């Protein structure tokens, strides 16, 4: 999924969570549907951040020149121990 449509879905999920959960919020309650929409929006936001990182670190839209690297290495949470990224 391209990143821009995903960002649109994220905005819509949080907007829906705000609209659905507002009535419960004013009464001091958290509705299950508002919470579910918030969690869905958070999961989509995490995915959008990961895709943004992939665009930067895997597909070359960045400062470093690591285009030949496989996506697992730049997307890994551990630092590289060898190769051009560790220099």
C-alpha positions in Angstrom: 0.0 0.0 0.0 1.4 3.4 -0.9 2.1 5.7 2.0 -0.2 8.6 1.1 -3.5 6.6 1.1 -2.4 5.0 4.3 -1.9 8.4 5.9 -5.4 9.3 4.7 -6.8 6.2 6.4 -4.9 7.1 9.6 -6.6 10.5 9.6 -10.0 9.0 9.0 -9.5 6.4 11.7 -8.6 9.1 14.3 -11.5 11.3 13.1 -13.9 8.5 13.4 -12.5 7.7 16.9 -13.1 11.3 17.9 -16.6 11.4 16.6 -17.6 8.0 18.0 -15.9 8.5 21.4 -16.9 12.1 22.0 -20.2 11.4 23.7 -18.6 9.0 26.1 -15.8 11.4 26.7 -18.1 14.1 27.8 -19.7 11.7 30.3 -16.4 10.4 31.6 -16.7 7.0 29.9 -14.6 5.3 27.3 -16.6 3.5 24.6 -15.3 0.2 23.3 -15.8 1.4 19.7 -13.9 4.6 20.2 -11.1 2.7 21.9 -11.0 0.2 19.0 -10.8 3.0 16.4 -8.0 4.6 18.4 -6.1 1.4 18.5 -6.6 0.8 14.8 -5.4 4.4 14.1 -2.3 3.8 16.3 -1.5 0.5 14.4 -1.9 2.3 11.1 0.3 5.1 12.3 3.0 2.7 13.2 2.7 1.1 9.8 2.9 4.5 8.2 6.1 5.3 10.1 7.6 2.0 9.1 6.8 2.6 5.5 8.3 6.1 5.8 11.5 4.5 7.1 11.5 2.1 4.3 11.1 4.9 1.8 14.1 6.7 3.4 16.4 3.8 4.1 15.5 1.2 1.5 14.4 3.1 -1.6 17.0 5.8 -1.5 15.1 8.9 -0.6 17.7 9.9 2.0 21.1 11.3 2.6 23.1 8.0 2.8 23.6 5.9 -0.3 22.5 2.4 0.7 20.3 1.6 -2.3 22.0 -1.8 -2.8 21.2 -2.9 0.8 18.3 -5.4 1.3 15.3 -4.0 3.2 15.8 -6.3 6.2 19.1 -4.6 7.2 18.0 -0.9 7.1 14.7 -1.8 8.8 16.4 -3.8 11.5 16.3 -2.3 15.0 19.8 -3.4 15.7 22.8 -1.5 14.3 24.8 -3.1 11.6 28.1 -4.7 12.6 29.8 -4.6 9.2 29.4 -3.0 5.7 29.0 0.5 4.5 26.4 1.5 7.1 28.8 0.9 10.0 31.6 3.0 8.5 
